[in-house]
């Protein structure tokens, strides 16, 4: 069963003779449970491609379908909610809310959906990431090396 499909994705920055064709007619299908890696040289469009697959950046043309939903047909608020519920991101820069501590950053997406965090589930996440002693720390107090090693 196909869980993700990208068809004829194009992303062009700028116009005319200085236009940059970051992505040019890229298509991909991913089946449920399949593992896929995107590799390439620096500047080859990997991040642009992944941002489009995740609904963070709109393509110049083409279509992305996730779970039978064409994500760029969604209104901006609908797309935000869809991303929060269906897509997970691990950014190079962790994009944590600087004014919130570790625990607050972990439960924020759950609370944005109007739900109450499941304490048992949250505890499992904290243990898996090895953050038991860092829950009250702010993001700028965390070591990027420790976090990236846990995410890999």
QUIWO-V820518 format. One record per pair of residues at least 6 apart in sequence whose ideal C-beta (glycine too) atoms are under 6 Angstrom apart, sorted by sequence separation. I is the first residue (numbers start at 1). GAP is how many residues later the second one is. D is the distance in Angstrom with one decimal. If there is no record, write none. Layout:
<<I | GAP | D> <I | GAP | D>>
This chain:
<<14 | 6 | 5.9> <30 | 6 | 5.4> <40 | 6 | 5.1> <51 | 6 | 3.9> <126 | 6 | 5.8> <12 | 7 | 5.3> <13 | 7 | 4.5> <52 | 7 | 5.1> <63 | 7 | 5.9> <64 | 7 | 5.2> <110 | 7 | 4.8> <38 | 8 | 5.1> <97 | 8 | 5.8> <12 | 9 | 5.5> <96 | 9 | 4.8> <107 | 10 | 4.4> <11 | 11 | 4.6> <53 | 11 | 5.9> <11 | 12 | 4.2> <10 | 13 | 5.9> <9 | 14 | 5.3> <10 | 14 | 5.8> <58 | 14 | 5.8> <55 | 16 | 4.8> <8 | 17 | 5.3> <9 | 17 | 4.7> <8 | 19 | 6.0> <7 | 20 | 5.2> <130 | 20 | 5.8> <6 | 21 | 5.9> <129 | 21 | 4.9> <6 | 22 | 4.6> <23 | 22 | 4.9> <22 | 23 | 4.7> <5 | 24 | 4.9> <55 | 24 | 5.3> <23 | 25 | 5.5> <84 | 25 | 5.5> <4 | 26 | 4.1> <22 | 26 | 4.5> <23 | 26 | 5.6> <2 | 27 | 5.3> <3 | 27 | 5.8> <55 | 28 | 5.1> <2 | 29 | 5.9> <3 | 29 | 4.5> <102 | 29 | 5.7> <1 | 31 | 4.8> <102 | 32 | 5.1> <103 | 32 | 4.3> <54 | 33 | 5.1> <102 | 33 | 5.1> <101 | 35 | 5.1> <102 | 35 | 5.5> <11 | 37 | 5.3> <101 | 37 | 5.8> <98 | 41 | 5.5> <9 | 43 | 5.8> <96 | 43 | 4.0> <11 | 48 | 5.4> <12 | 48 | 4.6> <10 | 49 | 5.9> <11 | 49 | 5.3> <9 | 50 | 4.9> <10 | 50 | 4.7> <10 | 51 | 4.6> <10 | 52 | 5.6> <9 | 53 | 3.7> <8 | 54 | 4.4> <7 | 55 | 5.8> <7 | 56 | 4.8> <6 | 58 | 5.1> <5 | 60 | 4.5> <90 | 61 | 5.0> <4 | 62 | 5.4>>
